[in-house]
Amino acid sequence: MPEIVVFLGPSLPRDKAEQILQADFRPPAKRGDLFKAAKDGADIICLIDGVFFQDCSVAHKEILYALEHGIRVIGASSMGALRASELDVYGMEGVGEIYQAYKRGRLVSDDEVALIFDPFTWEPRSEPLVNIRFNLDNAWQRGIIDTTTRDRLFRCAESFYFPERSYERVMQAAEGRVAAEMLQRFSEFINTERRDFKTEDAILALQRVKAIANESIEV
């Protein structure tokens, strides 16, 4: 079995991740952590979560170091999606909808995937902008809200500093700017049908790593 290192935090609970993949799960990556994983003998590195503002973030050169030494590096969901969109031309593999959005240029800023989380449990304490963006799009595409509502709610979400973002705060800020009926409809949608795109992409990444590991065993 290849040595697999996964950097994971608030995007997916550890117990759920372990149901998908047997790996060395480590906390959200900071600068130097991928270099250390490569030095530790990893065959596959999966970067999902990483620090943005609490510490120095993962450097491009450490990912390139791993790739140059024949290590498979997969990125998704959060810091992994961002770095994969920048380094896939060098061999890093991106997975999921968020990676694709960065790659196409629809997402640009780190702020889209940033959130705050409990440092002990990794539980998210704010809502990443990318989840709000994609859920607004889904509600609009299904005719639950109109274009004006989608755009105004997104601008409200964008105006908050990332640790303060939540659906409740966004809708409170939109009162008086968005029709009450539209706010109610979006609120009901969020309560019953919202998706966590970071979690979905994290699951896809772990499934991809499992497939790669199985391929290497068969070979």
Backbone as CSV, one residue per row, in Angstrom:
resi,resn,N_x,N_y,N_z,CA_x,CA_y,CA_z,C_x,C_y,C_z
1,MET,0.853,-1.198,0.000,0.000,0.000,0.000,0.890,1.251,0.000
2,PRO,0.656,2.173,-0.913,1.470,3.390,-0.926,1.253,4.225,0.325
3,GLU,2.268,5.004,0.679,2.157,5.904,1.820,1.353,7.137,1.379
4,ILE,0.245,7.390,2.075,-0.666,8.479,1.713,-0.750,9.472,2.862
5,VAL,-0.518,10.733,2.559,-0.661,11.810,3.546,-1.767,12.745,3.066
6,VAL,-2.712,13.017,3.955,-3.839,13.903,3.628,-3.870,15.053,4.622
7,PHE,-3.887,16.278,4.100,-4.025,17.462,4.946,-5.493,17.860,4.950
8,LEU,-6.120,17.698,6.114,-7.568,17.842,6.213,-7.961,18.570,7.485
9,GLY,-8.963,19.433,7.388,-9.467,20.150,8.552,-10.962,20.334,8.469
10,PRO,-11.431,21.573,8.325,-12.870,21.840,8.388,-13.676,21.398,7.172
11,SER,-13.031,21.038,6.069,-13.797,20.668,4.881,-14.554,19.357,5.046
12,LEU,-14.039,18.462,5.891,-14.681,17.159,6.077,-14.270,16.589,7.427
13,PRO,-15.238,16.124,8.231,-14.884,15.528,9.519,-13.952,14.328,9.345
14,ARG,-13.025,14.201,10.253,-12.019,13.139,10.170,-12.653,11.742,10.140
15,ASP,-13.687,11.515,10.957,-14.281,10.180,10.998,-14.904,9.798,9.655
16,LYS,-15.472,10.771,8.962,-16.046,10.482,7.644,-14.947,10.233,6.617
17,ALA,-13.860,10.969,6.740,-12.737,10.771,5.831,-12.156,9.364,5.984
18,GLU,-12.052,8.896,7.219,-11.471,7.582,7.478,-12.347,6.455,6.960
19,GLN,-13.631,6.732,6.773,-14.525,5.728,6.185,-14.259,5.557,4.688
20,ILE,-13.648,6.570,4.087,-13.366,6.536,2.654,-11.966,6.019,2.367
21,LEU,-11.006,6.434,3.186,-9.602,6.202,2.856,-8.769,5.934,4.096
22,GLN,-7.881,4.960,4.006,-6.871,4.715,5.041,-5.666,5.576,4.698
23,ALA,-5.311,6.512,5.579,-4.227,7.437,5.283,-3.671,8.029,6.564
24,ASP,-2.568,8.729,6.401,-1.990,9.519,7.485,-2.642,10.903,7.397
25,PHE,-3.658,11.123,8.207,-4.374,12.401,8.186,-3.653,13.404,9.089
26,ARG,-3.370,14.569,8.510,-2.671,15.617,9.245,-3.515,16.893,9.219
27,PRO,-3.265,17.821,10.139,-4.052,19.065,10.206,-3.848,19.922,8.959
28,PRO,-4.669,20.971,8.810,-4.503,21.885,7.672,-3.044,22.302,7.491
29,ALA,-2.600,22.243,6.252,-1.177,22.444,5.969,-0.765,23.905,6.087
30,LYS,0.388,24.094,6.660,1.044,25.406,6.654,2.346,25.258,5.876
31,ARG,3.067,26.354,5.712,4.291,26.314,4.928,5.287,25.316,5.511
32,GLY,5.804,24.485,4.652,6.780,23.481,5.057,6.196,22.106,5.291
33,ASP,4.877,22.012,5.485,4.265,20.722,5.814,4.296,19.735,4.641
34,LEU,4.095,20.224,3.422,4.164,19.315,2.277,5.591,18.863,2.014
35,PHE,6.530,19.769,2.227,7.942,19.395,2.094,8.274,18.287,3.096
36,LYS,7.795,18.429,4.327,8.046,17.408,5.354,7.400,16.081,4.977
37,ALA,6.163,16.133,4.445,5.482,14.904,4.043,6.266,14.188,2.948
38,ALA,6.813,14.969,2.024,7.625,14.379,0.967,8.880,13.734,1.555
39,LYS,9.518,14.422,2.485,10.717,13.901,3.134,10.408,12.662,3.975
40,ASP,9.182,12.610,4.511,8.772,11.474,5.345,8.514,10.218,4.525
41,GLY,8.497,10.349,3.199,8.322,9.168,2.355,6.955,8.990,1.747
42,ALA,6.166,10.052,1.702,4.836,9.937,1.107,4.934,9.597,-0.379
43,ASP,4.043,8.725,-0.821,3.916,8.417,-2.246,2.811,9.260,-2.881
44,ILE,1.807,9.562,-2.071,0.668,10.380,-2.520,0.389,11.417,-1.445
45,ILE,0.267,12.669,-1.849,-0.110,13.738,-0.934,-1.420,14.341,-1.426
46,CYS,-2.384,14.421,-0.536,-3.671,15.036,-0.863,-3.817,16.308,-0.024
47,LEU,-3.806,17.430,-0.706,-3.958,18.716,-0.027,-5.404,19.174,-0.152
48,ILE,-6.102,19.197,0.970,-7.478,19.688,0.997,-7.509,21.024,1.734
49,ASP,-7.193,20.992,3.013,-7.229,22.217,3.816,-5.828,22.726,4.130
50,GLY,-5.700,24.030,4.171,-4.447,24.663,4.553,-4.738,25.995,5.213
51,VAL,-3.782,26.508,5.950,-3.966,27.799,6.617,-3.789,28.922,5.596
52,PHE,-4.509,30.018,5.820,-4.426,31.180,4.946,-3.827,32.387,5.664
53,PHE,-4.381,32.679,6.836,-4.016,33.915,7.511,-3.387,33.688,8.884
54,GLN,-3.597,32.485,9.462,-3.061,32.224,10.792,-1.553,32.011,10.753
55,ASP,-1.045,31.535,9.613,0.365,31.192,9.472,0.713,31.330,7.995
56,CYS,1.966,31.097,7.642,2.345,31.153,6.230,1.712,29.983,5.486
57,SER,1.121,30.245,4.339,0.430,29.207,3.593,1.407,28.344,2.804
58,VAL,0.895,27.235,2.303,1.697,26.277,1.545,2.369,26.967,0.361
59,ALA,3.668,26.774,0.226,4.426,27.401,-0.860,4.358,26.551,-2.123
60,HIS,4.372,27.225,-3.255,4.354,26.512,-4.528,5.580,25.613,-4.661
61,LYS,6.719,26.094,-4.186,7.963,25.347,-4.406,7.978,24.011,-3.675
62,GLU,7.270,23.893,-2.550,7.264,22.603,-1.864,6.397,21.590,-2.601
63,ILE,5.343,22.062,-3.250,4.542,21.166,-4.090,5.363,20.733,-5.298
64,LEU,6.073,21.671,-5.902,6.930,21.344,-7.037,8.023,20.363,-6.634
65,TYR,8.557,20.520,-5.428,9.564,19.585,-4.918,8.996,18.164,-4.884
66,ALA,7.776,18.045,-4.342,7.149,16.724,-4.263,6.936,16.134,-5.657
67,LEU,6.435,16.944,-6.574,6.189,16.469,-7.932,7.488,16.036,-8.609
68,GLU,8.551,16.810,-8.405,9.846,16.494,-9.019,10.427,15.184,-8.488
69,HIS,9.990,14.789,-7.291,10.472,13.545,-6.694,9.487,12.388,-6.897
70,GLY,8.610,12.546,-7.876,7.731,11.445,-8.271,6.530,11.202,-7.377
71,ILE,6.204,12.173,-6.522,5.062,12.023,-5.622,3.807,12.553,-6.307
72,ARG,2.732,11.806,-6.224,1.450,12.273,-6.756,0.868,13.284,-5.777
73,VAL,0.483,14.438,-6.271,-0.104,15.474,-5.418,-1.474,15.830,-5.965
74,ILE,-2.488,15.656,-5.120,-3.877,15.924,-5.490,-4.379,17.072,-4.638
75,GLY,-5.132,17.985,-5.242,-5.666,19.128,-4.503,-7.146,19.314,-4.766
76,ALA,-7.862,19.755,-3.745,-9.304,19.963,-3.888,-9.839,20.809,-2.754
77,SER,-11.037,21.330,-2.953,-11.901,21.869,-1.910,-11.538,23.264,-1.407
78,SER,-10.322,23.424,-0.916,-9.946,24.679,-0.275,-8.570,25.112,-0.773
79,MET,-7.571,25.157,0.100,-6.222,25.470,-0.343,-5.786,24.525,-1.459
80,GLY,-6.210,23.280,-1.378,-5.841,22.308,-2.405,-6.356,22.673,-3.778
81,ALA,-7.595,23.168,-3.847,-8.165,23.576,-5.128,-7.422,24.775,-5.698
82,LEU,-7.111,25.724,-4.819,-6.401,26.929,-5.247,-5.022,26.586,-5.800
83,ARG,-4.253,25.796,-5.052,-2.909,25.451,-5.506,-2.947,24.566,-6.761
84,ALA,-3.911,23.674,-6.851,-4.001,22.813,-8.039,-4.285,23.625,-9.290
85,SER,-5.104,24.664,-9.165,-5.415,25.500,-10.330,-4.177,26.256,-10.818
86,GLU,-3.247,26.481,-9.902,-2.014,27.198,-10.241,-0.907,26.271,-10.734
87,LEU,-0.945,25.006,-10.286,0.181,24.103,-10.534,-0.181,22.851,-11.321
88,ASP,-1.391,22.766,-11.839,-1.750,21.561,-12.592,-0.903,21.413,-13.859
89,VAL,-0.419,22.524,-14.392,0.441,22.439,-15.582,1.775,21.760,-15.266
90,TYR,2.120,21.669,-13.980,3.357,21.010,-13.566,3.116,19.589,-13.059
91,GLY,1.855,19.167,-13.065,1.564,17.789,-12.681,0.698,17.606,-11.460
92,MET,0.396,18.680,-10.717,-0.546,18.546,-9.600,-1.930,18.293,-10.173
93,GLU,-2.678,17.405,-9.552,-4.002,17.045,-10.063,-5.092,17.722,-9.244
94,GLY,-5.959,18.466,-9.906,-7.080,19.103,-9.237,-8.335,18.276,-9.377
95,VAL,-9.173,18.319,-8.333,-10.409,17.547,-8.308,-11.545,18.439,-7.824
96,GLY,-12.699,18.334,-8.470,-13.904,18.962,-7.936,-14.303,20.275,-8.578
97,GLU,-15.487,20.716,-8.182,-16.105,21.902,-8.768,-15.364,23.189,-8.407
98,ILE,-14.854,23.274,-7.184,-14.145,24.491,-6.769,-12.832,24.627,-7.530
99,TYR,-12.117,23.535,-7.672,-10.904,23.560,-8.496,-11.224,24.034,-9.906
100,GLN,-12.284,23.491,-10.496,-12.652,23.869,-11.859,-12.993,25.355,-11.941
101,ALA,-13.646,25.879,-10.921,-14.008,27.302,-10.921,-12.772,28.195,-10.838
102,TYR,-11.775,27.789,-10.039,-10.513,28.532,-10.003,-9.805,28.425,-11.358
103,LYS,-9.819,27.239,-11.926,-9.119,27.019,-13.188,-9.722,27.874,-14.306
104,ARG,-11.039,27.997,-14.318,-11.713,28.778,-15.359,-11.645,30.275,-15.096
105,GLY,-11.179,30.663,-13.910,-11.101,32.077,-13.570,-12.364,32.632,-12.968
106,ARG,-13.338,31.773,-12.709,-14.564,32.250,-12.059,-14.272,32.629,-10.607
107,LEU,-13.409,31.866,-9.964,-12.921,32.200,-8.635,-11.479,32.664,-8.772
108,VAL,-11.123,33.688,-8.015,-9.773,34.240,-8.103,-9.131,34.350,-6.725
109,SER,-9.866,34.861,-5.776,-9.304,35.192,-4.470,-9.276,34.009,-3.508
110,ASP,-8.253,33.991,-2.626,-8.220,33.040,-1.503,-9.463,33.185,-0.635
111,ASP,-9.985,34.394,-0.574,-11.122,34.720,0.280,-12.342,33.855,-0.016
112,GLU,-12.442,33.342,-1.235,-13.604,32.524,-1.604,-13.726,31.266,-0.746
113,VAL,-12.599,30.678,-0.373,-12.646,29.416,0.367,-12.242,29.572,1.832
114,ALA,-11.905,30.786,2.230,-11.449,31.007,3.607,-12.616,30.934,4.596
115,LEU,-12.318,30.423,5.782,-13.277,30.403,6.892,-12.498,30.311,8.186
116,ILE,-13.188,30.462,9.295,-12.554,30.203,10.584,-13.091,28.879,11.116
117,PHE,-12.285,28.223,11.942,-12.686,26.918,12.456,-12.146,26.727,13.858
118,ASP,-12.784,25.816,14.578,-12.338,25.479,15.924,-10.969,24.805,15.819
119,PRO,-9.958,25.302,16.542,-8.606,24.759,16.395,-8.438,23.359,16.968
120,PHE,-9.423,22.883,17.723,-9.327,21.554,18.324,-10.179,20.527,17.583
121,THR,-11.378,20.926,17.152,-12.285,19.987,16.491,-12.305,20.155,14.972
122,TRP,-11.747,21.281,14.469,-11.770,21.655,13.042,-13.163,22.004,12.542
123,GLU,-14.126,22.120,13.450,-15.489,22.441,13.026,-15.555,23.875,12.482
124,PRO,-16.170,24.063,11.289,-16.263,25.413,10.718,-17.060,26.350,11.612
125,ARG,-16.612,27.601,11.707,-17.300,28.625,12.489,-17.814,29.766,11.615
126,SER,-17.584,29.680,10.325,-18.135,30.659,9.384,-18.409,29.939,8.073
127,GLU,-19.107,30.608,7.174,-19.473,29.988,5.891,-18.573,30.534,4.794
128,PRO,-17.879,29.660,4.059,-17.026,30.163,2.984,-17.851,30.801,1.867
129,LEU,-17.298,31.836,1.282,-18.009,32.574,0.242,-18.369,31.683,-0.937
130,VAL,-17.509,30.738,-1.265,-17.793,29.876,-2.411,-19.067,29.070,-2.202
131,ASN,-19.334,28.614,-0.986,-20.581,27.893,-0.725,-21.789,28.800,-0.910
132,ILE,-21.685,30.031,-0.424,-22.780,30.983,-0.577,-23.005,31.274,-2.054
133,ARG,-21.927,31.501,-2.777,-22.011,31.796,-4.209,-22.725,30.667,-4.964
134,PHE,-22.260,29.444,-4.762,-22.810,28.314,-5.511,-24.244,27.992,-5.102
135,ASN,-24.574,28.157,-3.819,-25.954,27.923,-3.394,-26.896,28.994,-3.929
136,LEU,-26.438,30.237,-4.009,-27.233,31.284,-4.634,-27.479,30.956,-6.102
137,ASP,-26.456,30.488,-6.789,-26.613,30.101,-8.189,-27.626,28.970,-8.344
138,ASN,-27.543,27.983,-7.469,-28.487,26.866,-7.535,-29.922,27.334,-7.319
139,ALA,-30.106,28.194,-6.327,-31.454,28.705,-6.047,-31.983,29.519,-7.232
140,TRP,-31.115,30.297,-7.846,-31.511,31.091,-9.012,-31.844,30.198,-10.204
141,GLN,-31.016,29.193,-10.459,-31.240,28.296,-11.590,-32.544,27.518,-11.447
142,ARG,-32.944,27.271,-10.234,-34.186,26.531,-9.997,-35.404,27.437,-9.885
143,GLY,-35.197,28.728,-10.053,-36.319,29.662,-10.026,-36.817,30.006,-8.640
144,ILE,-36.027,29.692,-7.619,-36.437,29.988,-6.242,-36.248,31.469,-5.949
145,ILE,-35.180,32.046,-6.489,-34.940,33.490,-6.356,-34.691,34.073,-7.741
146,ASP,-34.859,35.381,-7.870,-34.605,36.019,-9.162,-33.168,36.535,-9.237
147,THR,-32.810,37.053,-10.387,-31.436,37.517,-10.619,-31.044,38.636,-9.664
148,THR,-31.945,39.575,-9.454,-31.645,40.703,-8.565,-31.352,40.222,-7.147
149,THR,-32.159,39.299,-6.675,-31.950,38.752,-5.330,-30.616,38.037,-5.232
150,ARG,-30.318,37.202,-6.214,-29.028,36.495,-6.205,-27.863,37.478,-6.129
151,ASP,-27.894,38.479,-6.982,-26.767,39.417,-7.053,-26.640,40.261,-5.788
152,ARG,-27.770,40.708,-5.231,-27.705,41.538,-4.031,-27.288,40.731,-2.808
153,LEU,-27.770,39.505,-2.714,-27.349,38.662,-1.595,-25.862,38.347,-1.688
154,PHE,-25.379,38.116,-2.896,-23.949,37.839,-3.034,-23.117,39.058,-2.651
155,ARG,-23.547,40.234,-3.065,-22.796,41.442,-2.702,-22.776,41.643,-1.191
156,CYS,-23.889,41.309,-0.534,-23.913,41.387,0.930,-22.907,40.405,1.533
157,ALA,-22.877,39.177,1.006,-21.943,38.168,1.519,-20.505,38.603,1.305
158,GLU,-20.243,39.143,0.137,-18.891,39.571,-0.216,-18.401,40.716,0.672
159,SER,-19.334,41.505,1.178,-18.959,42.676,1.976,-18.480,42.304,3.378
160,PHE,-18.798,41.100,3.848,-18.368,40.667,5.176,-16.925,40.163,5.131
161,TYR,-16.181,40.442,6.180,-14.876,39.820,6.357,-15.119,38.335,6.595
162,PHE,-14.242,37.473,6.071,-14.543,36.041,6.018,-14.907,35.397,7.357
163,PRO,-14.327,35.797,8.503,-14.733,35.129,9.749,-16.179,35.434,10.158
164,GLU,-16.774,36.460,9.566,-18.106,36.905,9.978,-19.214,36.423,9.038
165,ARG,-18.859,35.658,8.030,-19.870,35.252,7.054,-20.732,34.103,7.562
166,SER,-22.033,34.279,7.411,-23.001,33.217,7.664,-24.240,33.556,6.854
167,TYR,-25.054,32.571,6.587,-26.288,32.832,5.830,-27.199,33.784,6.595
168,GLU,-27.261,33.613,7.905,-28.131,34.462,8.717,-27.710,35.925,8.618
169,ARG,-26.420,36.195,8.742,-25.939,37.572,8.681,-26.147,38.179,7.296
170,VAL,-25.933,37.363,6.279,-26.123,37.859,4.913,-27.575,38.264,4.695
171,MET,-28.499,37.431,5.146,-29.916,37.743,4.932,-30.371,38.922,5.789
172,GLN,-29.808,39.042,6.976,-30.131,40.210,7.797,-29.640,41.490,7.127
173,ALA,-28.445,41.434,6.566,-27.884,42.614,5.891,-28.678,42.989,4.647
174,ALA,-29.369,42.007,4.066,-30.106,42.245,2.825,-31.525,42.761,3.060
175,GLU,-31.957,42.772,4.312,-33.310,43.260,4.599,-33.439,44.712,4.145
176,GLY,-34.494,44.993,3.410,-34.703,46.328,2.869,-34.110,46.506,1.485
177,ARG,-33.181,45.625,1.121,-32.585,45.672,-0.219,-33.142,44.584,-1.126
178,VAL,-33.687,43.549,-0.487,-34.234,42.402,-1.213,-35.668,42.186,-0.750
179,ALA,-36.538,41.841,-1.670,-37.949,41.610,-1.338,-38.069,40.553,-0.249
180,ALA,-38.954,40.808,0.712,-39.121,39.890,1.845,-39.488,38.480,1.379
181,GLU,-40.301,38.405,0.347,-40.708,37.085,-0.164,-39.494,36.311,-0.680
182,MET,-38.599,37.003,-1.368,-37.405,36.352,-1.900,-36.478,35.895,-0.769
183,LEU,-36.341,36.718,0.254,-35.515,36.323,1.405,-36.089,35.076,2.072
184,GLN,-37.398,35.028,2.196,-38.047,33.880,2.821,-37.817,32.614,1.992
185,ARG,-37.930,32.761,0.691,-37.755,31.601,-0.183,-36.314,31.095,-0.134
186,PHE,-35.365,32.028,-0.108,-33.974,31.598,-0.033,-33.661,30.987,1.328
187,SER,-34.240,31.546,2.375,-34.045,31.003,3.709,-34.536,29.558,3.793
188,GLU,-35.691,29.295,3.215,-36.237,27.930,3.212,-35.348,26.992,2.409
189,PHE,-34.836,27.486,1.299,-33.936,26.676,0.478,-32.672,26.327,1.255
190,ILE,-32.082,27.309,1.937,-30.861,27.078,2.704,-31.102,26.094,3.843
191,ASN,-32.248,26.183,4.466,-32.546,25.304,5.596,-32.766,23.854,5.182
192,THR,-33.192,23.645,3.947,-33.563,22.282,3.530,-32.694,21.689,2.428
193,GLU,-32.102,22.528,1.588,-31.449,21.974,0.395,-30.054,22.512,0.111
194,ARG,-29.505,23.292,0.997,-28.181,23.846,0.694,-27.133,22.743,0.638
195,ARG,-26.129,22.978,-0.152,-25.037,22.032,-0.313,-23.740,22.619,0.242
196,ASP,-22.882,21.753,0.723,-21.556,22.162,1.158,-20.578,21.696,0.084
197,PHE,-20.207,22.598,-0.791,-19.386,22.236,-1.937,-17.957,21.885,-1.533
198,LYS,-17.469,22.481,-0.478,-16.130,22.127,-0.009,-16.103,20.687,0.491
199,THR,-17.135,20.291,1.203,-17.217,18.911,1.677,-17.344,17.940,0.512
200,GLU,-18.199,18.269,-0.438,-18.390,17.392,-1.595,-17.081,17.189,-2.350
201,ASP,-16.321,18.271,-2.531,-15.061,18.163,-3.258,-14.010,17.403,-2.457
202,ALA,-14.021,17.564,-1.140,-13.089,16.808,-0.298,-13.340,15.307,-0.434
203,ILE,-14.602,14.924,-0.460,-14.952,13.509,-0.629,-14.472,12.996,-1.987
204,LEU,-14.691,13.789,-3.034,-14.229,13.398,-4.372,-12.713,13.213,-4.396
205,ALA,-11.993,14.098,-3.700,-10.536,13.997,-3.672,-10.077,12.710,-2.986
206,LEU,-10.695,12.372,-1.864,-10.324,11.148,-1.162,-10.651,9.914,-1.997
207,GLN,-11.762,9.952,-2.697,-12.119,8.840,-3.578,-11.112,8.705,-4.716
208,ARG,-10.650,9.847,-5.232,-9.640,9.829,-6.297,-8.322,9.255,-5.773
209,VAL,-7.921,9.651,-4.589,-6.691,9.119,-4.000,-6.800,7.609,-3.803
210,LYS,-7.932,7.163,-3.339,-8.150,5.723,-3.145,-8.012,4.974,-4.468
211,ALA,-8.561,5.554,-5.532,-8.466,4.925,-6.849,-7.008,4.858,-7.308
212,ILE,-6.253,5.931,-7.099,-4.831,5.951,-7.478,-4.062,4.902,-6.681
213,ALA,-4.347,4.815,-5.385,-3.655,3.843,-4.533,-3.947,2.426,-4.993
214,ASN,-5.191,2.151,-5.341,-5.569,0.819,-5.802,-4.888,0.480,-7.121
215,GLU,-4.742,1.473,-7.984,-4.063,1.270,-9.262,-2.606,0.888,-9.031
216,SER,-1.960,1.543,-8.080,-0.559,1.252,-7.818,-0.372,-0.136,-7.232
217,ILE,-1.361,-0.604,-6.454,-1.292,-1.957,-5.874,-1.421,-2.991,-6.986
218,GLU,-2.339,-2.738,-7.914,-2.565,-3.692,-9.009,-1.346,-3.788,-9.908
219,VAL,-0.677,-2.663,-10.117,0.529,-2.674,-10.948,1.645,-3.449,-10.246
